Amino acid sequence: MNKQLQEDLSSLEKIMQLVSEQGLSYLKQLAERPVSTTIEAPTPAGMPGKGLGTIETLKKFNDRWEPAMVAASGPRYWGFVTGGTTPASIAGDWLTTIYDQNTQSAKGDGDISAAIELETTGLLRELLGLPDIFLGGFVTGATMSNFTCLAVARQWLGQQSGNDIAKEGLTQKMKVLTATPHSSSIKSLALLGMGSSNILPVNTMEGNREAIDIKDLETQIRQLNGAPFILISSAGTVNTVDFDDFSAIAALRKQYHFWWHIDAAFGGFAILSDAHKHLLKDWEQADSITVDCHKWLNVPYENAAFFIKDQHRLLQVSTFQNSNAPYLGDPLENFNYLNLLPENSRRLKALPVWFTLNAYGREGYRYIVENSIRQAHDLGAFIQSQPGLCLLAPVRLNTVCFSLPAPANDTENVMAFLSALNKTGKIFMSPTHYKGQPGIRAAFVNFRTTEKDVALVKELLLHLLPLYT
Ligand SMILES: *Cc1c(COP(=O)(O)O)cnc(C)c1O
C-alpha cells in the first residue's frame, strides 16, 4: 500500500480524535465566531506529488483555510434562509460519511439503506401532516426538489397529449402558471427545457401580498380553454413568507385539469405552530411538494426532500428511469431510488434527518419553529417602533423584510447600511428587492438563536443607523 495511506490507516484513532476535538472547539465558539470574513483567499496551491498524510493536511487546512470559515450555522446568520445543525444531525451526518452506503434499493441483494430513507421520509411526512400516499426521497436542496417534482409534472403534461417527453423531448410549449415562484423553480423550468420566460404570470393579491390572486388565476385558467398546465404555488415566499390559498386552489382543482406543485421549502414547517397551521390547510391535495431540510429542520447541507403522489409513480419512473442499465431490473417492480430522481449513486442523506427527528421529536421541532417565529416578530416590532427604520411587509412568519424610510431608501444607501452591518461579523443578513424597493431580509430558522442575539442585533442597528439616515 502507498506509505501515506498505510500510515493513515494505522493512525486512524488519532485522526478521528483530532477532527473531533477541532469540530468540538468550532461548535463551542460558534456564537462568537464572525458570520462573515474579510480574509482574502490565498493563491491556489498546487497538487503534491508525495502526499502529506491526514495529520499534516489538517495542519495545512488550519493554516490556509480554517480562519476563513464563517459561522454559517451560528445564531446570527440570518442571511438567505440558513438553518443550523442540531447535534443529532451532525452525528447522523458523520455516520453517513463513515458508513458510506450508496442508497438505492430497499431490499434484496446488497445493502438496504433505502429502507432507512423510506422510514425517514415517513417520519418527515408525519411531522408535516402529509398522508402516506406521497412517496418521499432526498435530494441536495429545494432547488433539486423543485426540479425533480417539475420534471414529473412535465412528463404528466406531455402524457395529456399522448407524448412521452422523456423519450421524445419537448414537442410543444408547456403552460406554467405561477405568481411569486422562488428563483429555483424558474431555474428548473430553464433546465427542463420548458423555458423560464414561458411562465404565464398570475397577479398577486392586493394589499402588500405575494400570494396568488385566485380570481386572476381562474380567469387565466379559463383562457387556456381546457388545456392542461402546471401550477407552481408557494407555501412561504422568500421575501415576506406569504402563502397561496391552498383550499381555494384545491377547489379549482376539482374543476380544472392541472398538475399542482407546492414549494414549501421552509414554509411547510409552519404546520407545527398552532397559530399558523391553517396556512397549510388542504396542501396535501397537491401532486408534489418541496421541503428543505437544511433550513428549518436544522440539518447540515445538502439536504431536502420531495414528496410526489404515489399515483404518479409510473410517470416518475418514466422520467428518471436508468433504463440503459439492464442489470438494474424492471424499474416498476424493483423499488430503486435511481429510477425515481436525478442522481444514480447517492449518499444516505436520510441519516442526519433520521437522527434529528428521533432525537428531538415533534415537540423539539415545534419549539424550534415557534421560537423562530417569536424572534421574527420581536425584531419586526422593534423595527416598526424606530422612526429610522421601516418594515416593507408585515412579519407573517419567520422573516423580517425591512428598509430605511424615504428619503434614505435609495439602493446605494440601503446596501451600504446592510454592508456595514454585515461587516461587523456579528450579523449576516441578505439584500433584497421587494415591490421595487431595496430592502434587507432577516430569516429566523436556527435553533441556536436566542433573545440575546436579537437584542444584540437591535443594538447594532441603532448604533449604525445614524450614519445612514
Ligand atoms: C431556499 C429555497 C429554495 C431553494 O433551496 P436550496 O436548498 O437553496 O436549493 C427554493 N424555494 C424556496 C421557497 C426556498 O426558500
The ligand as an ORCA input file, in Angstrom:
! r2SCAN-3c Opt
* xyz 0 1
  C     -34.305     28.156     -0.280
  C     -35.453     27.953     -1.156
  C     -35.355     27.233     -2.345
  C     -34.037     26.708     -2.861
  O     -33.483     25.849     -1.959
  P     -31.972     25.344     -1.954
  O     -31.986     24.488     -0.757
  O     -31.127     26.567     -1.820
  O     -31.727     24.613     -3.215
  C     -36.500     27.009     -3.065
  N     -37.678     27.511     -2.660
  C     -37.817     28.246     -1.549
  C     -39.159     28.778     -1.177
  C     -36.709     28.490     -0.748
  O     -36.839     29.207      0.371
*
